[in-house]
Amino acid sequence: MNSLLAEYRMYFLRISILSLIVLSIMNNNFRAYTLEITSTESLQMSIIGFIFVVLGCFGRIWASLYIEGHKTKNLITDGPFSMVRNPLYFFSLMMLIGFCLALKSIYLPLGLILIFIFFHIPTIANEEKKLLDIHGEKFEEYIRITPRLIPNIFRYKKTDSTQRVLIKIKRINSVLIEIIGYLFLYTAIDIIYFILN
């Protein structure tokens, strides 16, 4: 089941997101902007949410630069990967929390977080199984000392400043476009809230 979900996760994820959108249109509880809060509270949520989204975006770029061109071939254990085994998922979760604050409701963000957990946890387990098969004891040691999803900043290991990073420009460009899209979407969600209220 884990490998099936991991293999087709993008299809399942898109169907789940579309289902949540339909549910948000048909069910008032799942609509955005349903929290009864003051303008000040709304502004505070927007600022905190934006900080989460920006940190998540920069974190995804940072982690992508380290892993790009390596994926499962080489075991990356420095930079963001020294603090957490799955920094891309952690920074995605940060962005998701930021979006949840922008939506200013309860059930819609809850649905998004459940979708994240349901699809990403099995994918993480599947990816780690592959890495264990490829890297064996070295990866077992890495698992033993590095948290799976919540970073331990005290474990940060700086990369040697003379080390070079080999990246595929096409892949990094797609990450940058994705980040611009997230920032645009966040801004649109927040502007719509302030227009409607």
SESENU-597049 format. One line per field, with one value per residue (C-alpha): residue number from 1; z, y, x. Coordinates in Angstrom, 1 decimal, always signed. Layout:
// residues N
n: (NUM / ...);
w: (Z / ...);
v: (Y / ...);
u: (X / ...);
This chain:
// residues 197
n: (1 / 2 / 3 / 4 / 5 / 6 / 7 / 8 / 9 / 10 / 11 / 12 / 13 / 14 / 15 / 16 / 17 / 18 / 19 / 20 / 21 / 22 / 23 / 24 / 25 / 26 / 27 / 28 / 29 / 30 / 31 / 32 / 33 / 34 / 35 / 36 / 37 / 38 / 39 / 40 / 41 / 42 / 43 / 44 / 45 / 46 / 47 / 48 / 49 / 50 / 51 / 52 / 53 / 54 / 55 / 56 / 57 / 58 / 59 / 60 / 61 / 62 / 63 / 64 / 65 / 66 / 67 / 68 / 69 / 70 / 71 / 72 / 73 / 74 / 75 / 76 / 77 / 78 / 79 / 80 / 81 / 82 / 83 / 84 / 85 / 86 / 87 / 88 / 89 / 90 / 91 / 92 / 93 / 94 / 95 / 96 / 97 / 98 / 99 / 100 / 101 / 102 / 103 / 104 / 105 / 106 / 107 / 108 / 109 / 110 / 111 / 112 / 113 / 114 / 115 / 116 / 117 / 118 / 119 / 120 / 121 / 122 / 123 / 124 / 125 / 126 / 127 / 128 / 129 / 130 / 131 / 132 / 133 / 134 / 135 / 136 / 137 / 138 / 139 / 140 / 141 / 142 / 143 / 144 / 145 / 146 / 147 / 148 / 149 / 150 / 151 / 152 / 153 / 154 / 155 / 156 / 157 / 158 / 159 / 160 / 161 / 162 / 163 / 164 / 165 / 166 / 167 / 168 / 169 / 170 / 171 / 172 / 173 / 174 / 175 / 176 / 177 / 178 / 179 / 180 / 181 / 182 / 183 / 184 / 185 / 186 / 187 / 188 / 189 / 190 / 191 / 192 / 193 / 194 / 195 / 196 / 197);
w: (+0.0 / +0.9 / -2.4 / -4.4 / -2.6 / -3.1 / -6.8 / -7.6 / -4.9 / -7.2 / -8.8 / -5.5 / -4.1 / -7.0 / -6.6 / -2.9 / -3.3 / -6.0 / -3.7 / -0.9 / -3.2 / -4.2 / -0.5 / +0.3 / -2.3 / -1.2 / +2.6 / +4.6 / +7.3 / +4.7 / +3.3 / +3.8 / +5.9 / +8.4 / +11.6 / +13.5 / +14.2 / +14.5 / +11.8 / +14.1 / +14.7 / +11.0 / +10.2 / +12.9 / +11.3 / +7.8 / +9.0 / +10.8 / +7.9 / +5.4 / +7.5 / +7.5 / +3.8 / +3.0 / +5.4 / +3.8 / +0.3 / +1.1 / +2.9 / -0.1 / -2.3 / +0.2 / +0.5 / -3.3 / -3.9 / -1.7 / -3.0 / -6.7 / -8.8 / -6.0 / -4.9 / -3.8 / -5.5 / -2.8 / +0.9 / +1.7 / +5.4 / +5.7 / +5.4 / +6.0 / +5.8 / +9.0 / +11.0 / +9.6 / +7.2 / +5.1 / +5.0 / +1.8 / +3.5 / +6.7 / +4.7 / +2.7 / +6.0 / +7.1 / +3.9 / +4.5 / +8.0 / +6.6 / +4.0 / +6.8 / +8.7 / +5.5 / +5.0 / +8.4 / +8.9 / +10.8 / +8.7 / +5.4 / +6.9 / +8.9 / +5.7 / +4.1 / +7.0 / +6.9 / +3.2 / +3.8 / +6.5 / +4.5 / +1.4 / +2.6 / +5.6 / +3.4 / +0.8 / +3.4 / +4.6 / +1.0 / +0.2 / +3.4 / +2.6 / -0.8 / +0.8 / +3.4 / +0.6 / -1.3 / +1.6 / +4.3 / +7.5 / +6.6 / +6.3 / +9.5 / +11.4 / +9.8 / +10.9 / +14.4 / +14.9 / +12.6 / +13.2 / +10.5 / +10.1 / +12.9 / +12.7 / +15.5 / +14.9 / +17.3 / +14.8 / +12.0 / +10.1 / +7.9 / +4.4 / +3.6 / +1.8 / -0.9 / -1.8 / -5.1 / -5.8 / -9.0 / -10.0 / -12.9 / -13.9 / -15.3 / -11.9 / -9.9 / -12.3 / -11.7 / -7.9 / -8.3 / -10.4 / -7.9 / -5.1 / -7.0 / -7.5 / -3.8 / -2.9 / -5.5 / -4.3 / -0.6 / -1.6 / -3.6 / -0.8 / +1.7 / -0.7 / -1.3 / +2.4 / +2.9 / -0.1 / +1.2 / +4.7);
v: (+0.0 / +2.4 / +1.9 / +2.1 / +5.4 / +6.7 / +5.8 / +7.4 / +10.0 / +13.0 / +11.6 / +10.8 / +14.2 / +16.1 / +14.2 / +14.8 / +18.5 / +18.8 / +16.9 / +19.3 / +22.3 / +20.8 / +20.2 / +23.8 / +25.0 / +22.7 / +22.8 / +26.0 / +24.5 / +23.9 / +27.4 / +29.8 / +32.9 / +31.5 / +32.4 / +35.2 / +37.3 / +41.0 / +42.9 / +43.0 / +39.2 / +38.7 / +40.9 / +39.0 / +35.6 / +37.0 / +38.2 / +35.0 / +33.0 / +35.0 / +34.5 / +30.7 / +30.7 / +32.7 / +30.6 / +27.4 / +28.7 / +29.6 / +26.3 / +24.4 / +26.2 / +25.6 / +21.9 / +21.5 / +22.9 / +20.2 / +17.3 / +18.2 / +15.9 / +13.4 / +12.1 / +8.5 / +8.1 / +9.9 / +10.3 / +14.0 / +14.6 / +18.2 / +21.6 / +21.2 / +17.4 / +17.5 / +18.8 / +16.7 / +13.7 / +15.2 / +19.0 / +19.4 / +17.9 / +19.9 / +23.2 / +22.1 / +21.6 / +25.1 / +26.6 / +24.6 / +26.0 / +29.5 / +28.9 / +27.5 / +30.8 / +32.7 / +30.7 / +31.8 / +28.8 / +25.5 / +22.6 / +23.5 / +23.8 / +20.6 / +18.8 / +20.1 / +18.9 / +15.5 / +15.2 / +16.2 / +13.5 / +10.8 / +11.3 / +12.4 / +10.1 / +6.9 / +8.6 / +9.5 / +5.9 / +4.6 / +6.9 / +6.0 / +2.3 / +2.9 / +4.9 / +2.1 / -0.5 / +1.6 / +3.0 / +0.3 / +0.9 / +4.5 / +5.4 / +3.4 / +5.6 / +8.7 / +7.6 / +7.0 / +10.6 / +12.7 / +13.3 / +12.4 / +15.5 / +18.0 / +19.6 / +19.6 / +22.8 / +21.8 / +19.1 / +21.5 / +20.7 / +23.4 / +22.4 / +22.8 / +26.2 / +24.8 / +22.1 / +22.5 / +21.8 / +20.1 / +21.1 / +20.7 / +24.2 / +22.9 / +21.3 / +24.4 / +26.7 / +24.5 / +24.9 / +28.7 / +28.9 / +26.7 / +29.1 / +32.2 / +30.4 / +29.7 / +33.3 / +34.6 / +32.2 / +33.2 / +36.9 / +36.2 / +34.3 / +37.1 / +39.9 / +38.1 / +37.9 / +41.6 / +42.4 / +40.3 / +41.7);
u: (+0.0 / +2.8 / +4.7 / +1.4 / +0.5 / +4.0 / +4.0 / +0.6 / +0.7 / +0.5 / -2.7 / -4.3 / -3.2 / -4.7 / -8.0 / -8.0 / -7.4 / -10.1 / -12.5 / -11.7 / -12.4 / -15.8 / -16.5 / -15.6 / -18.0 / -20.9 / -20.4 / -20.3 / -18.1 / -15.3 / -15.4 / -12.5 / -12.8 / -15.4 / -13.5 / -15.2 / -12.1 / -11.3 / -9.3 / -6.3 / -6.5 / -6.9 / -3.8 / -1.8 / -2.7 / -1.8 / +1.6 / +2.4 / +1.1 / +3.2 / +6.4 / +5.7 / +5.2 / +8.3 / +10.5 / +9.0 / +9.8 / +13.4 / +13.8 / +12.6 / +15.1 / +17.9 / +17.1 / +16.6 / +20.1 / +21.6 / +19.6 / +19.4 / +21.4 / +21.8 / +18.3 / +19.0 / +22.5 / +24.4 / +23.5 / +23.3 / +23.9 / +25.0 / +23.2 / +19.5 / +19.8 / +22.0 / +19.1 / +16.3 / +16.1 / +13.2 / +13.7 / +11.7 / +8.6 / +9.3 / +9.4 / +6.3 / +4.5 / +5.7 / +4.2 / +1.0 / +0.6 / +1.1 / -1.7 / -3.9 / -3.5 / -4.4 / -7.6 / -8.9 / -11.2 / -11.0 / -12.3 / -10.6 / -7.1 / -7.8 / -8.6 / -5.4 / -3.3 / -4.9 / -4.2 / -0.6 / -0.3 / -2.1 / +0.0 / +3.4 / +4.1 / +3.8 / +6.0 / +8.6 / +8.6 / +9.0 / +11.8 / +13.7 / +13.3 / +14.9 / +17.8 / +18.2 / +18.5 / +21.0 / +23.2 / +22.7 / +24.6 / +25.5 / +21.8 / +21.0 / +23.5 / +22.0 / +18.5 / +19.7 / +21.0 / +18.8 / +15.1 / +12.6 / +10.4 / +11.0 / +14.5 / +17.0 / +18.9 / +21.6 / +22.6 / +23.3 / +26.5 / +27.9 / +29.0 / +32.6 / +32.9 / +35.1 / +32.5 / +30.7 / +27.1 / +26.1 / +22.6 / +20.2 / +19.2 / +15.8 / +14.9 / +16.0 / +14.0 / +10.9 / +11.4 / +11.7 / +8.6 / +6.8 / +7.9 / +6.7 / +3.4 / +3.0 / +3.8 / +1.3 / -1.4 / -0.8 / -1.1 / -4.3 / -5.9 / -5.1 / -6.3 / -9.6 / -10.1 / -9.6 / -11.8 / -14.6 / -14.5);
